[in-house]
Amino acid sequence: MQLYYLVLFYRFLATGDRFQYIHFNHRVGATTAGKIVAETCTAIWSVMSPMFLMTDPSPEKWKEISVRFEELWNFPNCCGAIDGKHVRIEAPWNSGSLFFNYKSYHSIILQAVVDAEGKFVAVDVGEAGKHSDGGVFHSSTFGRLFNDKKLNLPKPKTLFKTKTTNFPYVFVADEAYALSRHMMTPFNKNSLTRERRIYNYRQSRARRIVECAFGMMAKKFRVFELAMLTHPDKTKIIVLACCVLHNVIRVKEGTMSQVYDEMMNIEVECDNKQETSRARAAKAAYNIRENFKEYFNTEGSVPWQDQMAFV
């Protein structure tokens, strides 16, 4: 019976069929099929997520990820690529425009941190589609750990051979996220110089692995290609289970070659101190990005970057 449930479960993930179709093909009630899928996804997430996702971040684990980012994507001190994916759903009853996103369909958001080989490091699912990627990040569990400086990132290190400039360990993301000390985003397209174009190319080269991970998962599990006809809460656990199974597949089939081919007075005084602190943090983040830009244009350059940056 358990094997039969798994066959039904994998058919749903592989095809995205409605439970009514599964009802006819497997001679199981549509409601029963939905319960089987939900219970199986819950079991997979609860049992396998501690083994295949980072539940206890440590400096050593982040260093391992950063080494692979430098080897595969030529971006040193990078601990992961961050982005969000809109998972299409049917509009929930009486939800209004809550789940309606800028792409003009209803969705919930999968927020993910991905390592250099396309495996999910941390995922957060369930925010309504109308929210922005940056907003979802700050409200996610990983985002709160990031903002509270509780990710146990390694200490900064020097990259230049002739300078003592310290480079912190960072994550790479697109312009939807806020630039900060540990989050590198691209330069604005309206103020690009040659050096900034090269930085943007190198940063994009490392960041796109998260889009590759979303694409690989969607191709393996065709349920992502159709609007899921399930309640957002059930859709959430389905997406979480798919993320874990994606990691299992990446580990079992090997990753490197496939990824390679395929970021009042007292109150006023307090407010002023906060503004000053924010200004200093912003300036520090800009300086860090400038340091990476300088590194990519000097000692850390790669032979093909000039050609690729100006395509």
VEXPA-147786 format. One record per residue: residue number from 1; x, z, y of N, C-alpha, C in turn. Coordinates in pm, whole numbers. Each point is the difference from the previous one (the first is absolute). Example, Ala and Ser with C-alpha at 12.3 -4.5 7.8 and 13.67 -1.06 7.14 Angstrom:
BEGIN
(1,(1319,780,-569),(-89,0,119),(90,0,120))
(2,(-35,-72,105),(82,6,119),(-77,73,109))
***
This chain:
BEGIN
(1,(82,0,-120),(-82,0,120),(87,0,126))
(2,(110,79,-2),(89,5,115),(63,-136,26))
(3,(39,-70,-109),(57,-133,16),(-102,-95,60))
(4,(-125,12,-42),(-107,-83,53),(-17,24,150))
(5,(8,126,41),(-11,34,143),(115,-63,78))
(6,(121,0,-57),(115,-59,69),(-15,-151,15))
(7,(-54,-64,-106),(-24,-145,9),(-97,-31,113))
(8,(-107,76,8),(-98,-19,107),(62,26,137))
(9,(81,105,9),(66,36,126),(94,-110,46))
(10,(84,-49,-91),(96,-104,39),(-68,-133,29))
(11,(-112,-25,-65),(-75,-122,34),(-48,7,143))
(12,(-47,117,42),(-47,16,138),(113,-22,99))
(13,(118,59,-25),(112,-16,92),(51,-143,2))
(14,(1,-64,-116),(58,-135,-10),(-92,-108,56))
(15,(-130,23,-1),(-93,-104,43),(-80,35,124))
(16,(-22,130,25),(-85,40,111),(-146,-26,-25))
(17,(-37,-21,-128),(-141,-27,-34),(-91,114,43))
(18,(-122,-35,34),(-100,103,30),(-32,76,-129))
(19,(-45,123,17),(-32,80,-117),(-118,-60,-77))
(20,(-84,-79,69),(-110,-67,-70),(53,-103,-99))
(21,(108,-71,36),(59,-97,-91),(65,71,-118))
(22,(70,109,29),(63,77,-107),(-107,57,-93))
(23,(-114,34,58),(-114,50,-80),(-42,-102,-105))
(24,(-9,-127,37),(-41,-104,-95),(111,-31,-101))
(25,(124,-4,44),(110,-38,-87),(40,108,-99))
(26,(-12,126,42),(45,111,-85),(-114,83,-57))
(27,(-123,-41,35),(-117,71,-51),(5,149,34))
(28,(37,25,124),(4,136,54),(-81,-2,128))
(29,(-77,105,26),(-77,5,123),(88,-13,123))
(30,(-51,-64,104),(79,-20,122),(44,133,59))
(31,(-89,98,0),(35,133,52),(107,65,-86))
(32,(-12,-17,-131),(101,56,-91),(135,-66,22))
(33,(0,-131,21),(125,-72,26),(67,54,126))
(34,(-80,24,104),(55,54,124),(61,137,-20))
(35,(-66,84,-81),(54,134,-28),(130,-8,-80))
(36,(5,-94,-95),(121,-16,-80),(118,-38,89))
(37,(-21,-96,89),(106,-43,91),(46,115,89))
(38,(-95,73,58),(34,109,92),(75,112,-73))
(39,(-47,38,-120),(65,107,-74),(139,-41,-47))
(40,(16,-125,-42),(132,-48,-43),(98,-3,116))
(41,(-45,-47,116),(86,-3,119),(42,140,41))
(42,(-93,95,-6),(31,138,35),(105,58,-94))
(43,(-14,-29,-130),(96,50,-99),(138,-61,22))
(44,(4,-131,25),(129,-67,24),(69,58,122))
(45,(-75,20,108),(60,53,122),(51,143,-20))
(46,(-79,85,-61),(38,141,-13),(117,20,-96))
(47,(9,-83,-105),(105,17,-100),(128,-74,38))
(48,(-13,-122,51),(117,-85,17),(59,0,141))
(49,(-78,37,102),(55,-4,136),(121,91,19))
(50,(6,121,-63),(121,81,18),(125,-64,-59))
(51,(-19,-89,-98),(115,-63,-65),(47,-125,73))
(52,(-91,-71,66),(34,-130,57),(-10,-7,152))
(53,(-30,111,66),(2,6,146),(85,119,41))
(54,(51,-2,124),(85,109,46),(-87,117,44))
(55,(-5,105,-80),(-80,118,35),(86,112,58))
(56,(131,-8,-21),(90,104,50),(120,-68,67))
(57,(-16,-43,126),(109,-72,67),(125,86,17))
(58,(114,-59,-25),(128,70,16),(101,-96,60))
(59,(105,50,65),(102,-89,58),(60,-95,-103))
(60,(18,50,-122),(62,-85,-103),(-89,-121,-34))
(61,(-131,24,-10),(-91,-110,-33),(-5,-102,114))
(62,(-1,49,124),(-1,-93,114),(129,-81,4))
(63,(112,63,-34),(127,-73,0),(0,-110,-105))
(64,(-59,29,-116),(-7,-102,-104),(-79,-121,49))
(65,(-111,25,68),(-81,-110,52),(78,-77,106))
(66,(71,71,89),(73,-65,109),(114,-87,-53))
(67,(62,44,-109),(107,-81,-60),(-54,-134,-46))
(68,(-119,2,-63),(-59,-125,-48),(-44,-89,116))
(69,(-48,60,110),(-37,-80,117),(123,-72,56))
(70,(112,68,1),(121,-64,53),(50,-108,-95))
(71,(-11,24,-129),(46,-99,-97),(-88,-125,-2))
(72,(-131,19,2),(-92,-112,-13),(-36,-65,133))
(73,(-19,79,104),(-54,-51,125),(91,23,121))
(74,(122,49,-24),(102,12,107),(-45,85,118))
(75,(-76,105,-28),(-41,92,106),(42,140,-42))
(76,(107,54,59),(51,132,-40),(-90,114,49))
(77,(11,113,-66),(-73,122,38),(-151,-18,4))
(78,(-52,-94,-78),(-144,-25,-2),(-61,69,-122))
(79,(-99,85,23),(-62,76,-108),(-132,-58,-47))
(80,(-46,-106,65),(-126,-59,-44),(-62,-90,105))
(81,(-87,-87,-46),(-77,-88,89),(-144,46,0))
(82,(-62,3,119),(-135,55,15),(-96,-106,54))
(83,(-117,-6,-57),(-104,-91,50),(-134,41,-59))
(84,(-106,-63,50),(-134,27,-50),(-64,-127,-54))
(85,(-87,14,-99),(-72,-113,-57),(-150,31,4))
(86,(-78,-97,46),(-145,15,2),(-56,-44,-135))
(87,(-64,93,-69),(-63,-28,-129),(-147,-33,26))
(88,(-38,-122,-31),(-134,-48,32),(-107,72,-83))
(89,(-106,43,67),(-113,63,-68),(-131,-54,56))
(90,(-108,20,-74),(-132,-28,54),(-36,111,98))
(91,(-69,-36,108),(-35,99,102),(-82,113,-61))
(92,(48,125,9),(-78,113,-53),(-133,16,75))
(93,(-96,56,-67),(-133,17,58),(7,89,125))
(94,(-62,-47,109),(-9,74,126),(138,35,59))
(95,(99,-84,-24),(135,29,52),(25,-63,137))
(96,(-92,-86,44),(18,-65,129),(127,-82,5))
(97,(80,19,105),(125,-76,15),(123,82,-39))
(98,(-23,116,-65),(112,90,-32),(106,-68,-85))
(99,(-41,-79,-99),(95,-62,-91),(33,-145,39))
(100,(-52,-47,113),(21,-139,40),(133,-11,74))
(101,(91,-82,-52),(134,-6,56),(20,-121,92))
(102,(119,-10,57),(30,-108,94),(8,-136,-67))
(103,(3,-2,-132),(2,-127,-74),(-141,-48,-31))
(104,(-98,73,51),(-142,-37,-12),(-57,16,-140))
(105,(43,101,-71),(-68,38,-123),(11,152,-17))
(106,(-75,55,-94),(-1,143,-22),(111,39,-99))
(107,(64,113,28),(114,39,-83),(30,148,11))
(108,(80,48,-97),(69,127,15),(148,-33,2))
(109,(81,91,50),(141,-30,23),(90,70,-101))
(110,(88,-79,-59),(108,53,-83),(126,8,85))
(111,(48,121,27),(124,20,76),(110,32,-100))
(112,(112,-74,6),(102,16,-103),(141,1,56))
(113,(85,74,-70),(145,-2,22),(60,-59,-126))
(114,(82,-102,14),(52,-75,-114),(152,3,-1))
(115,(59,8,-119),(146,-1,-8),(53,-143,-3))
(116,(129,-17,-18),(63,-131,11),(-38,-95,-112))
(117,(-54,51,-109),(-34,-83,-114),(-150,-21,-16))
(118,(-76,33,104),(-143,-27,-3),(-83,104,-70))
(119,(53,119,-22),(-77,108,-61),(-53,93,109))
(120,(-119,52,-22),(-60,91,97),(66,138,-9))
(121,(43,49,115),(60,134,9),(-108,102,33))
(122,(-88,-36,94),(-111,87,40),(-116,-88,42))
(123,(-121,40,-35),(-119,-78,36),(-108,94,52))
(124,(-83,-53,89),(-114,74,52),(-114,-101,16))
(125,(-114,31,-58),(-112,-95,-3),(-128,67,48))
(126,(-84,-76,68),(-133,49,29),(-45,-7,143))
(127,(92,-19,96),(-43,-9,139),(-84,-124,21))
(128,(-100,10,87),(-89,-112,28),(75,-114,68))
(129,(-43,-122,-26),(70,-119,45),(14,-18,149))
(130,(-83,67,81),(7,-20,145),(122,65,62))
(131,(69,91,-72),(115,69,55),(125,-86,-5))
(132,(93,26,89),(126,-75,5),(99,56,-101))
(133,(99,-81,-34),(103,44,-94),(74,123,52))
(134,(34,-2,131),(72,113,58),(-82,127,-4))
(135,(-129,-10,30),(-88,117,-5),(-17,54,-140))
(136,(-13,-90,-98),(-13,42,-139),(127,69,-47))
(137,(115,-53,42),(128,60,-39),(9,145,46))
(138,(-32,27,126),(14,135,54),(-99,99,-61))
(139,(-111,-49,-52),(-98,89,-63),(21,14,-151))
(140,(90,-80,-56),(26,5,-144),(89,119,-35))
(141,(4,33,-128),(85,111,-46),(146,-29,29))
(142,(45,-121,-30),(139,-37,25),(29,2,149))
(143,(-95,-49,81),(18,-2,145),(15,140,58))
(144,(-77,96,-52),(12,138,48),(135,59,-38))
(145,(47,-28,-121),(133,47,-39),(107,-65,87))
(146,(-19,-127,30),(94,-72,86),(4,62,140))
(147,(-114,24,61),(-6,57,135),(49,144,5))
(148,(-19,74,-110),(44,140,-4),(144,14,-48))
(149,(66,-114,-25),(140,-1,-46),(18,79,-130))
(150,(-90,-25,-96),(5,69,-128),(27,-95,-116))
(151,(59,-115,28),(28,-97,-105),(136,20,-65))
(152,(77,95,50),(134,27,-55),(90,-123,1))
(153,(-2,-73,111),(86,-117,12),(147,43,7))
(154,(91,-84,-50),(143,35,7),(49,10,144))
(155,(114,64,17),(59,11,134),(54,-136,44))
(156,(2,-26,132),(51,-128,50),(144,-25,-44))
(157,(36,-128,-6),(138,-34,-36),(47,-117,86))
(158,(128,-20,4),(57,-109,79),(1,-127,-83))
(159,(-19,-113,67),(6,-131,-65),(117,-82,51))
(160,(30,14,129),(114,-70,57),(131,56,-56))
(161,(95,-87,-25),(132,45,-45),(85,52,115))
(162,(-29,-49,121),(84,35,115),(-70,92,99))
(163,(-126,39,-26),(-74,87,91),(-58,119,-77))
(164,(-30,106,74),(-56,121,-62),(-151,11,23))
(165,(-65,-114,29),(-145,0,23),(-74,40,-127))
(166,(-86,101,11),(-77,45,-116),(-133,-74,-8))
(167,(-31,-54,-116),(-125,-70,-23),(-91,87,-87))
(168,(-117,36,48),(-91,79,-84),(-60,-88,-110))
(169,(-55,62,-102),(-73,-73,-103),(-139,-32,54))
(170,(-43,-123,-21),(-122,-48,65),(-92,-72,-98))
(171,(-122,-24,47),(-96,-87,-67),(-22,-121,90))
(172,(-35,-114,-58),(-24,-120,79),(-149,-35,-6))
(173,(-52,-43,115),(-142,-33,10),(-19,-108,105))
(174,(-121,-56,10),(-25,-103,100),(-42,63,132))
(175,(-38,-84,97),(-30,47,135),(-127,85,9))
(176,(-77,10,-107),(-120,83,1),(35,149,-2))
(177,(124,31,-34),(44,139,-8),(85,35,122))
(178,(13,130,26),(74,46,118),(148,15,-32))
(179,(84,-52,87),(144,17,-13),(35,147,14))
(180,(81,52,-90),(45,139,9),(137,12,-65))
(181,(53,119,1),(135,22,-51),(14,-46,-145))
(182,(-103,20,-80),(8,-37,-141),(-93,-116,-36))
(183,(-46,-75,100),(-86,-116,-24),(47,-115,88))
(184,(53,-103,-64),(49,-115,73),(-103,-112,-1))
(185,(-33,-49,119),(-94,-109,18),(71,-114,72))
(186,(-54,-122,-1),(68,-114,65),(-7,7,152))
(187,(90,-74,63),(-4,-15,145),(-119,-86,38))
(188,(-52,23,121),(-111,-78,51),(39,-147,10))
(189,(-90,-87,-41),(30,-143,-3),(18,-60,139))
(190,(-45,71,106),(12,-53,136),(134,31,64))
(191,(85,75,-68),(128,38,61),(115,-18,-99))
(192,(-1,-114,-69),(100,-21,-104),(126,-67,52))
(193,(114,56,-37),(130,-63,20),(50,-43,-137))
(194,(116,-63,-4),(55,-41,-129),(19,121,-91))
(195,(58,107,54),(26,120,-80),(-129,63,-50))
(196,(-103,0,86),(-127,60,-41),(-71,-84,-105))
(197,(14,-130,9),(-59,-88,-102),(63,28,-136))
(198,(130,19,1),(70,28,-126),(-45,135,-55))
(199,(-13,101,87),(-50,130,-46),(-140,-16,-60))
(200,(-87,-73,70),(-137,-16,-50),(-2,-68,-136))
(201,(89,-98,-18),(7,-69,-129),(45,97,-110))
(202,(105,77,28),(51,92,-100),(-101,111,-32))
(203,(-71,45,103),(-101,102,-21),(-118,-55,-80))
(204,(-40,-122,33),(-111,-65,-70),(37,-28,-145))
(205,(125,-34,-23),(46,-30,-136),(-14,122,-91))
(206,(25,118,57),(-16,123,-78),(-147,41,-11))
(207,(-76,-25,108),(-139,47,5),(-93,-80,-90))
(208,(31,-127,-20),(-96,-86,-70),(-18,39,-148))
(209,(87,86,-53),(-15,40,-139),(-132,73,-22))
(210,(-51,67,103),(-129,69,-15),(-113,-102,-12))
(211,(10,-112,72),(-101,-105,-13),(11,-67,-137))
(212,(123,-12,-50),(19,-56,-134),(-65,92,-105))
(213,(14,131,18),(-59,94,-95),(-152,-13,-2))
(214,(-61,-11,119),(-145,-20,5),(-39,-130,-70))
(215,(77,-105,24),(-31,-129,-60),(13,2,-151))
(216,(107,61,-51),(19,8,-144),(-112,79,-66))
(217,(-41,111,62),(-108,81,-57),(-132,-77,-2))
(218,(-27,-73,110),(-125,-76,8),(-5,-112,-103))
(219,(116,-58,-33),(2,-107,-99),(-15,54,-141))
(220,(51,120,-24),(-16,60,-133),(-142,50,-21))
(221,(-57,59,104),(-134,58,-9),(-93,-80,90))
(222,(-70,-95,-59),(-83,-94,79),(-120,67,64))
(223,(-21,127,-30),(-108,73,64),(19,5,151))
(224,(126,-16,47),(27,1,144),(-39,-131,68))
(225,(-25,-104,-76),(-32,-128,60),(-148,-15,34))
(226,(-82,93,-47),(-143,-1,29),(-37,130,70))
(227,(-115,-1,64),(-50,123,61),(-45,95,-111))
(228,(54,121,-2),(-38,96,-102),(-141,52,27))
(229,(-86,-10,-102),(-138,43,14),(-16,144,-44))
(230,(85,85,53),(-2,142,-35),(1,84,127))
(231,(-44,124,-12),(3,92,113),(146,22,43))
(232,(27,19,129),(139,20,46),(76,107,-76))
(233,(-68,109,-40),(69,105,-75),(47,-51,-137))
(234,(-85,-80,-65),(40,-57,-129),(106,-108,19))
(235,(-13,-78,107),(101,-102,30),(136,64,22))
(236,(2,114,65),(125,72,26),(74,32,-128))
(237,(-68,56,-99),(68,37,-123),(42,-123,-80))
(238,(-75,-109,11),(39,-125,-65),(131,-51,58))
(239,(11,1,134),(122,-47,67),(119,89,-35))
(240,(-21,131,-3),(109,92,-35),(51,-27,-142))
(241,(-93,-22,-93),(41,-29,-137),(78,-130,-7))
(242,(-42,-101,76),(72,-128,1),(141,16,54))
(243,(18,86,100),(134,24,55),(92,61,-105))
(244,(-52,94,-77),(81,61,-105),(33,-101,-109))
(245,(-101,-77,-43),(24,-101,-103),(98,-108,48))
(246,(-7,-34,127),(97,-95,58),(142,53,-17))
(247,(21,129,29),(133,58,-17),(43,1,-145))
(248,(-93,28,-90),(32,-1,-143),(49,-139,-41))
(249,(-71,-101,43),(36,-137,-34),(136,-36,58))
(250,(26,38,126),(129,-30,63),(114,64,-77))
(251,(-22,123,-45),(105,70,-74),(22,-63,-137))
(252,(-109,-36,-68),(11,-50,-137),(55,-143,-6))
(253,(-36,-83,98),(40,-141,-8),(130,-28,73))
(254,(59,100,67),(120,-23,79),(-39,-54,136))
(255,(84,28,101),(-44,-28,136),(92,-87,82))
(256,(131,14,-13),(89,-58,100),(-16,-150,16))
(257,(7,-75,-109),(-3,-146,13),(-134,-49,50))
(258,(-110,65,-43),(-132,-45,39),(-28,29,147))
(259,(43,116,45),(-22,32,141),(83,-91,88))
(260,(122,-23,-43),(87,-82,82),(-57,-138,21))
(261,(-68,-54,-110),(-60,-133,11),(-136,14,70))
(262,(-64,62,-57),(-133,8,64),(7,52,153))
(263,(-143,1168,1182),(71,107,44),(-78,123,110))
(264,(-1167,2370,2388),(31,110,96),(151,10,17))
(265,(81,61,62),(143,-10,25),(74,8,-133))
(266,(-40,101,-80),(67,12,-129),(-28,-123,-85))
(267,(-128,-42,7),(-37,-119,-76),(73,-122,52))
(268,(10,-7,136),(71,-114,60),(145,0,-40))
(269,(63,121,0),(139,8,-40),(18,-43,-146))
(270,(-95,44,-83),(8,-40,-141),(-16,-151,-14))
(271,(-95,-56,78),(-21,-144,-5),(124,-74,47))
(272,(64,49,104),(120,-65,51),(112,4,-103))
(273,(11,115,-69),(102,11,-103),(-28,-98,-113))
(274,(-128,-14,-37),(-35,-95,-106),(30,-142,42))
(275,(-33,-34,125),(28,-135,48),(149,-27,1))
(276,(77,102,44),(146,-16,2),(53,-19,-141))
(277,(-55,79,-93),(44,-12,-140),(-33,-137,-56))
(278,(-119,-51,32),(-38,-133,-47),(89,-106,59))
(279,(33,14,128),(86,-99,65),(138,-2,-64))
(280,(52,119,-30),(131,7,-64),(-4,-61,-139))
(281,(-109,29,-74),(-13,-56,-135),(-8,-152,5))
(282,(-77,-52,98),(-13,-145,13),(134,-63,34))
(283,(74,63,91),(131,-53,38),(96,1,-118))
(284,(-5,109,-79),(86,8,-119),(-34,-110,-99))
(285,(-131,-27,-18),(-42,-104,-93),(48,-137,46))
(286,(-11,-28,130),(49,-127,54),(151,-13,-22))
(287,(73,110,20),(145,-4,-18),(37,-28,-146))
(288,(-75,60,-91),(27,-22,-142),(-23,-147,-37))
(289,(-109,-57,52),(-26,-141,-28),(109,-88,60))
(290,(47,36,120),(109,-75,62),(127,9,-84))
(291,(23,116,-60),(118,15,-86),(-9,-88,-123))
(292,(-120,-4,-61),(-19,-90,-114),(19,-145,44))
(293,(-52,-36,116),(16,-136,51),(148,-35,14))
(294,(76,93,59),(143,-26,17),(70,-14,-135))
(295,(-38,85,-95),(63,-5,-132),(-29,-133,-69))
(296,(-125,-46,7),(-37,-125,-65),(68,-121,64))
(297,(42,13,123),(65,-111,70),(152,8,-4))
(298,(53,103,-61),(146,14,-9),(42,24,-145))
(299,(35,122,-33),(53,29,-133),(-101,-22,-112))
(300,(-128,19,30),(-102,-12,-104),(-66,-136,-9))
(301,(58,-101,63),(-61,-133,-2),(10,-64,-138))
(302,(-89,-93,-27),(4,-79,-123),(8,-147,38))
(303,(58,-84,-82),(31,-139,37),(-120,-84,42))
(304,(-117,26,-58),(-115,-87,23),(-92,47,112))
(305,(28,113,64),(-97,59,93),(-26,-86,124))
(306,(103,-68,52),(-22,-82,119),(-95,-114,-28))
(307,(16,-62,-115),(-88,-112,-35),(-143,47,-24))
(308,(-16,112,-71),(-134,48,-35),(-72,61,120))
(309,(72,62,92),(-61,67,113),(-61,-99,100))
(310,(48,-123,-4),(-48,-99,99),(-79,-113,-65))
(311,(-49,24,-120),(-84,-100,-68),(-133,-12,73))
***
